[in-house]
Every structure is written in structure tokens, then in C-alpha cells.
Amino acid sequence: MSTTRTVLVIGGGAAGNAVTVLLRRAGLRVELVEAKDDWNATAGSGITLQGNALRVLRALGVWERVAQAGFAFDSAGLTAPDGTVLHVARDLRTGGDDLPATVGIERPRLQRILIDAVRASGADVRLGTRPEALEQDGDGVRVRFGDGTEGRYDLVIAADGLGSATRTAIGITDKPEPTGMAVWRVAAPRPAGVVRTDLAYGGPAYIAGYCPTGDTTLYAYVAEDSRDRASIPPETYADEMRRLASAYGGHWTEIVPHITDPAKVNYTWFDRLLVEGSWHRGRVVLAGDAAHCCPPTLAQGAAMSLEDALVLAELLTGADEWDDALLRAYYERRVPRVRAVVEASVLLGRWQLDGVRDADVPGLMGRTMSLLREEP
């Protein structure tokens, strides 16, 4: 395959950064554009990475840095709202037996590790701009950017997130659908006894949990019914999360006193998205949250995005022709796995939100996690 081919990657999140590194490693010319001036290097609290995500991070060459920056563990606890530990289960190592089941890491630290990998790859990176117009023909895409510049590319990978403007621009009408739940998240100091994720179901929130993200840090979260964001003044975010979290015992009594700064508390709705039929139109293809999104009930959002990048890069670098058949093959390979994760994540949320008992939720979760042990 000719290495003169050029790829534009729109969006510098997990999928965009990962596919950039992998395509550059194969010798392709890659330009990454990111709308945020700071490359989203400071946003977010924490993230849970299960083994199948770690497998991709190892393929990117960043696993050692992630392991050093995060906190690895192999079990998950179920607690009562008062903090009593009801059950501790050993987690499945979905990335293989040579990787831990789970790593918690501060999201900004993970993003900086991926940013460093993109920079080291030699990709051209432009921050603070985004595409304004795409014109396709049979051989490529001409793109006009918000800063007035233009470029022509053999392929455009749209990894511009849940609200992807590129998805709309190429005529895909699928949009995210709220599931009815929302989550409050905050980073906080880690009590010494927190060595895994513990989850409490019940109390004033549907879920109250925390995940260690380093030697001294964790992120904590409580999920409730979604509310109109406009009805919650940002300056009250810490008060709102603290009100919910104060009802929980155990390690929560050490976490709650640190929920004081509303600027450090994040409030997000749970959404569902799965683009059906294909993830491309011509020479523009979707990846990551632009193509699919699931509630964080299975902690698989970033993992699915990273797997998209791995599979798409593998197909692109192994083919002589970048045609409709190749991009269709990407969709057909990814969609069964993504659909299983989205459906299981949504069903677990419905089980909590609506009291749905007409499905074997534990069995479905087990089957889905076993599926993730397979290569993407």
C-alpha cells in the first residue's frame, strides 16, 4: 500500500488519538484536528479501564505508562448503602491473563499519555479548529476548516464524539438518546482501604461507587434520575453530589468531606447510541462515540472506542484498496460486539431505573464480559 495516502482524524479523544498513533506507525501521513485548544487535557475526573481496553493500550505502546499512572485491581465489591461489604467477586481478565482485570486512572493523566504518544508519532496536530465543510469525490475528501485553511485527504476518520458534527454532515441521522439516568462524578483523595471498585445499589441514588485511580486518588460517582441541566446551577454541583453521597457509609464517610468544589464535580446524562447500517459515507468513516455510546454501567465506553481504532487501523494498513467494501467490513466486524455491550449496558441501567426483572441481567453481563476476552 502506498504510504503517500493521507488521513484526517477529527477529534483528539481516545479513538482519535489511538488511530492516529497506529496509522502513523504504519507510515501513513496523518493530520489530527481537535476543537479544544488544550486538547481536553484537563477535563474529567477518572476512568475505569477493563482488560480489553488495556490490551489496546499495550498495542499502542503506552501500557507501561498507564500501569504506572493508574491503580490496578482484579476484583469488585458489592456493598449495602451503610458500607457493609456483601460480596467480593473476582473480575474476569478480559485482556488476557497477563493484564489486570481493571485499571482506574485519572482521565487527564490518560489523556496526557495519549497526547504524548500522538506527538511522538510525528502526526501533524492542529488545535482549536474544526472542519466546516466536506466535499467528497470518488478518490477523497476536500475539507475546509474554521481557521480558513483547506486540505485534501484520502480518508477522513470522524472521532469527534457523541455530538459529532461530522456524523450529521455526512447524512447519518442517528442521535444519542437519553436513558433517564445521570451521574455525578468527582476526583478525591483515596482512603487507604479503597483497593478496588465498590458499588452500592439502593439508597437515595441508583448506584454509589468509587474507583481507585492512583496511590493517593480515586474518583467517586452517584447515579440518579436525570434532571434538566438548566435547573441545576453549576455553583451547587458540590452541594448536590454531597447531598446524595452523604447517605452512604463505609469509605464514603472519608470521601464526602472532599466534595466541596463545584468546579471539580461533573454532571452527565447517560446516553445510548448505535449507528446501524454502516459507519461510513464514501471516504468519511465514524469511530468511537461518534458511532456508538453506552451508559457507563459496564465501564466499556473508552474500551469500545479504543477497539474501533485498533480494528480500523488494522484494516486500513492491510489493504491495497480503501473502498466501500473495506469500510463495510470494519462496521460488520465491530457492530456485533458493540451492540452486545450497548444492549447489556442499557439493560443494566433499566434494571436499576425501572425495576426490570424480565431478563437474566447477571447472566447477560457475564456473557458480555466473556465475549470481550475475544480479540476485537
LOKE-673186 format. One line per 10 residues: number of its first residue (from 0); their letters; for each residue y, z, x of C-alpha. Coordinates in Angstrom, 1 decimal. Layout:
BEGIN
NUM) a) Y Z X  ...;
This chain:
BEGIN
0) msttrtvlvi) 0.0 0.0 0.0  3.4 -0.9 1.3  5.4 2.2 2.5  8.7 0.4 1.6  8.3 1.4 -2.0  10.9 3.8 -3.2  10.6 6.6 -5.8  13.4 8.5 -7.5  12.4 12.0 -8.6  14.7 13.5 -11.2;
10) gggaagnavt) 14.6 17.3 -11.2  14.0 19.8 -8.4  11.7 22.3 -10.1  8.0 22.9 -9.4  6.8 19.4 -10.4  9.7 17.5 -8.9  9.6 19.4 -5.6  5.8 19.2 -5.3  5.5 15.4 -6.0  8.4 14.8 -3.5;
20) vllrraglrv) 6.5 16.6 -0.7  3.3 14.8 -1.5  4.8 11.3 -1.7  6.8 11.8 1.5  3.6 12.9 3.3  2.1 9.5 2.4  5.1 7.7 3.9  7.0 6.7 0.8  10.7 6.7 0.5  11.7 9.4 -2.0;
30) elveakddwn) 15.1 10.4 -3.3  15.3 13.6 -5.3  18.3 14.3 -7.6  18.9 17.7 -9.1  21.7 18.5 -11.6  22.3 22.1 -10.4  24.5 22.4 -7.3  22.4 25.3 -6.0  19.0 23.6 -6.7  18.2 26.5 -9.1;
40) atagsgitlq) 17.6 28.7 -6.0  18.7 31.9 -7.6  17.7 31.7 -11.2  14.8 33.6 -12.8  13.0 36.9 -12.3  9.4 36.5 -11.5  6.5 34.1 -12.0  2.7 34.6 -12.3  0.7 32.0 -10.3  -3.0 31.8 -11.0;
50) gnalrvlral) -5.6 30.3 -8.7  -5.3 26.7 -9.9  -1.6 26.8 -9.0  -2.3 28.4 -5.6  -4.7 25.5 -4.9  -1.9 23.0 -5.3  0.5 25.1 -3.2  -2.2 25.1 -0.5  -2.3 21.3 -0.7  1.5 21.3 -0.3;
60) gvwervaqag) 1.2 23.3 2.9  3.1 26.3 1.6  0.3 28.7 0.6  0.7 31.0 3.6  4.4 31.5 2.9  3.7 32.2 -0.8  1.0 34.7 0.2  3.4 36.5 2.5  6.3 36.5 0.0  4.3 37.5 -3.1;
70) fafdsaglta) 1.7 40.0 -4.2  -2.0 39.0 -4.7  -4.4 40.7 -7.1  -7.7 40.0 -8.7  -7.7 42.0 -12.0  -5.7 42.6 -15.1  -5.3 45.7 -17.2  -5.1 46.3 -20.9  -3.1 49.5 -21.9  -2.2 51.3 -25.0;
80) pdgtvlhvar) 1.6 51.5 -25.7  1.6 55.0 -24.3  0.3 53.7 -21.0  -3.3 54.7 -21.3  -5.5 52.2 -19.5  -8.0 50.9 -22.0  -9.8 48.3 -19.9  -9.5 46.6 -16.5  -11.1 43.1 -16.2  -11.7 41.2 -13.0;
90) dlrtggddlp) -9.9 37.9 -13.2  -11.5 34.5 -12.6  -10.5 32.9 -9.4  -9.6 29.5 -10.8  -8.5 28.1 -7.5  -11.8 28.8 -5.8  -13.4 31.9 -4.2  -11.2 31.5 -1.1  -8.0 32.1 -3.0  -7.0 35.2 -5.0;
100) atvgierprl) -7.1 35.1 -8.8  -3.4 35.7 -9.1  -0.2 36.0 -7.1  3.0 37.3 -8.5  6.2 36.2 -6.8  9.9 36.3 -7.4  10.9 33.0 -8.8  13.9 32.5 -6.4  11.6 33.1 -3.4  9.1 30.5 -4.6;
110) qrilidavra) 11.9 28.0 -5.3  13.3 28.5 -1.8  9.8 27.9 -0.3  9.5 24.7 -2.2  13.1 23.7 -1.3  12.3 24.2 2.4  9.2 22.0 2.1  11.2 19.2 0.5  13.9 19.4 3.2  11.2 19.3 5.9;
120) sgadvrlgtr) 9.6 16.3 4.3  12.6 14.1 5.1  13.3 13.2 1.4  16.8 12.2 0.5  18.2 15.0 -1.7  21.3 14.9 -3.8  22.5 17.9 -5.7  25.0 18.3 -8.5  24.3 14.9 -10.1  22.0 13.3 -12.6;
130) pealeqdgdg) 21.2 9.8 -14.0  23.5 8.5 -16.7  21.8 5.1 -17.3  18.4 3.5 -16.5  17.8 -0.3 -16.7  14.2 -1.4 -16.3  12.7 -4.8 -15.5  9.1 -5.7 -14.5  9.5 -4.6 -10.9  11.5 -1.4 -11.0;
140) vrvrfgdgte) 14.4 0.6 -12.4  18.1 0.5 -11.6  19.7 3.9 -12.1  23.4 4.7 -12.4  24.3 8.3 -11.6  27.0 10.6 -12.8  28.8 10.5 -9.5  29.3 6.7 -9.9  26.6 5.6 -7.4  23.7 3.4 -8.2;
150) grydlviaad) 20.2 2.8 -6.9  17.1 0.7 -7.5  13.6 2.2 -7.3  10.1 1.0 -7.7  9.3 4.1 -9.8  11.2 7.0 -11.5  9.5 10.3 -12.0  11.2 12.4 -14.6  10.6 16.0 -13.8  13.8 17.2 -15.5;
160) glgsatrtai) 12.4 20.0 -17.6  11.8 20.9 -21.2  15.1 19.4 -22.4  14.5 16.2 -20.4  17.3 13.7 -21.0  15.1 11.1 -19.3  12.4 11.6 -21.9  14.9 10.7 -24.7  16.4 7.9 -22.7  13.1 6.0 -22.5;
170) gitdkpeptg) 12.5 6.3 -26.2  10.0 9.2 -26.3  10.9 11.2 -29.4  8.7 14.3 -28.9  10.8 17.5 -28.7  10.0 21.1 -27.9  9.0 23.2 -30.9  9.8 27.0 -31.0  6.7 29.1 -31.7  8.5 32.0 -33.3;
180) mavwrvaapr) 8.3 34.4 -30.3  10.8 35.1 -27.5  10.6 37.1 -24.2  12.9 39.4 -22.3  12.3 39.4 -18.6  13.8 41.4 -15.7  13.2 42.0 -12.0  12.9 45.6 -11.0  11.5 47.8 -8.2  7.8 48.1 -8.1;
190) pagvvrtdla) 6.3 51.6 -8.7  3.6 52.3 -6.1  0.9 52.4 -8.7  1.5 48.9 -10.0  -1.0 46.8 -8.2  -1.9 44.2 -11.0  -0.6 42.9 -14.3  -1.0 45.4 -17.1  -0.5 44.3 -20.7  0.2 46.4 -23.8;
200) yggpayiagy) -0.3 44.8 -27.2  1.4 46.6 -30.0  4.4 49.0 -30.3  7.8 47.5 -31.1  7.0 44.4 -29.0  4.1 42.0 -29.3  3.5 42.1 -25.6  4.8 44.5 -23.0  3.8 43.7 -19.4  4.6 43.6 -15.8;
210) cptgdttlya) 3.5 41.8 -12.7  4.0 42.8 -9.1  5.9 40.2 -7.1  6.1 41.8 -3.6  5.7 45.0 -1.7  8.7 46.6 -3.5  9.3 44.3 -6.5  7.9 43.4 -9.9  9.0 41.6 -13.0  8.7 43.1 -16.4;
220) yvaedsrdra) 8.7 41.5 -19.8  8.6 42.3 -23.5  7.9 39.7 -26.2  9.2 39.9 -29.8  10.2 37.7 -32.7  12.7 35.0 -31.7  16.3 35.6 -32.7  19.3 33.4 -32.9  20.7 33.5 -29.3  24.2 33.4 -30.7;
230) sippetyade) 23.6 36.7 -32.4  22.9 38.5 -29.1  26.0 39.0 -26.9  25.0 38.4 -23.3  26.6 41.7 -22.3  24.0 43.5 -24.5  20.9 41.9 -22.9  20.0 45.0 -20.8  20.5 47.3 -23.8  18.3 45.1 -26.0;
240) mrrlasaygg) 15.4 44.9 -23.5  15.7 48.6 -22.6  15.5 49.5 -26.3  12.2 47.7 -26.7  10.8 48.8 -23.3  11.6 52.4 -23.8  8.9 52.8 -26.4  6.2 52.2 -23.7  4.7 54.8 -21.4  2.9 54.8 -18.2;
250) hwteivphit) 4.6 52.9 -15.4  7.3 51.7 -18.0  8.9 55.1 -17.6  9.6 54.2 -14.0  10.7 50.6 -14.8  13.0 51.2 -17.7  15.7 53.1 -15.8  16.3 50.0 -13.7  17.1 47.8 -16.8  20.8 48.2 -16.5;
260) dpakvnytwf) 22.4 44.9 -15.5  22.7 42.4 -18.4  23.2 39.6 -15.9  19.7 40.2 -14.5  18.0 40.1 -17.8  16.7 36.8 -19.1  16.0 35.9 -22.8  13.9 32.8 -23.6  12.2 31.5 -26.6  8.5 30.5 -26.5;
270) drllvegswh) 8.2 26.7 -27.0  5.4 24.2 -27.4  5.5 20.6 -26.3  2.8 18.0 -25.7  3.8 14.3 -25.5  1.0 12.3 -26.9  0.0 8.7 -26.4  1.4 8.2 -22.9  3.8 9.9 -20.5  5.4 6.7 -19.3;
280) rgrvvlagda) 7.5 3.8 -20.4  7.5 0.9 -17.9  8.3 2.3 -14.5  9.5 5.7 -15.7  6.9 8.5 -15.9  7.2 12.1 -17.0  5.8 15.1 -15.2  5.9 18.9 -15.7  7.8 20.4 -18.6  9.3 17.1 -19.5;
290) ahccpptlaq) 5.8 16.1 -20.7  4.4 19.4 -21.8  5.2 23.0 -22.2  3.2 26.0 -23.4  4.1 29.6 -24.2  3.6 31.9 -21.2  0.8 33.8 -22.8  -1.7 32.3 -20.3  0.7 32.1 -17.4  -0.1 28.4 -16.9;
300) gaamsledal) 3.3 26.6 -17.2  4.0 26.3 -13.5  0.4 25.6 -12.7  0.3 22.6 -15.1  3.4 21.2 -13.6  2.1 21.5 -10.0  -1.2 19.9 -11.1  0.7 17.0 -12.6  2.4 16.4 -9.2  -0.9 16.6 -7.3;
310) vlaelltgad) -2.6 14.1 -9.6  0.3 11.7 -9.9  0.8 11.6 -6.1  -2.9 11.0 -5.6  -2.9 8.1 -7.9  0.3 6.5 -6.6  -0.7 6.8 -2.9  -4.2 5.5 -3.5  -3.3 2.3 -5.5  -2.1 -1.1 -4.4;
320) ewddallray) -0.5 -1.8 -7.8  1.8 0.5 -9.7  1.2 -0.8 -13.1  0.7 0.3 -16.7  -3.0 0.9 -16.1  -2.3 3.4 -13.3  0.2 5.4 -15.2  -2.0 5.4 -18.2  -4.8 6.7 -16.0  -2.5 9.6 -15.0;
330) yerrvprvra) -2.0 10.5 -18.6  -5.7 10.2 -19.5  -6.7 12.4 -16.6  -4.2 15.1 -17.3  -3.9 15.3 -21.1  -7.3 16.9 -21.9  -6.7 19.7 -19.5  -3.1 20.2 -20.5  -3.9 20.0 -24.2  -6.6 22.8 -23.8;
340) vveasvllgr) -4.0 25.0 -22.1  -1.2 24.4 -24.6  -3.5 25.0 -27.6  -5.0 28.1 -26.1  -1.6 29.5 -25.2  -0.2 28.8 -28.7  -3.2 30.2 -30.4  -3.0 33.4 -28.4  0.7 33.7 -29.5  -0.2 33.1 -33.1;
350) wqldgvrdad) -2.9 35.8 -32.8  -0.2 38.2 -31.9  2.6 36.9 -34.1  0.7 36.2 -37.4  -2.4 38.3 -37.0  -4.6 35.1 -37.0  -8.2 36.1 -36.8  -9.9 32.8 -37.8  -10.6 31.8 -34.2  -12.5 33.3 -31.2;
360) vpglmgrtms) -9.4 33.9 -29.1  -11.2 35.7 -26.3  -13.8 33.0 -26.1  -11.3 30.3 -26.1  -9.3 31.9 -23.3  -12.5 32.3 -21.3  -13.5 28.7 -21.8  -10.0 27.5 -20.9  -9.9 29.6 -17.7  -13.3 28.3 -16.7;
370) llreep) -12.1 24.8 -17.2  -9.3 25.5 -14.7  -11.8 26.1 -12.0  -12.5 22.4 -12.0  -10.3 20.1 -9.9  -7.3 18.8 -11.9;
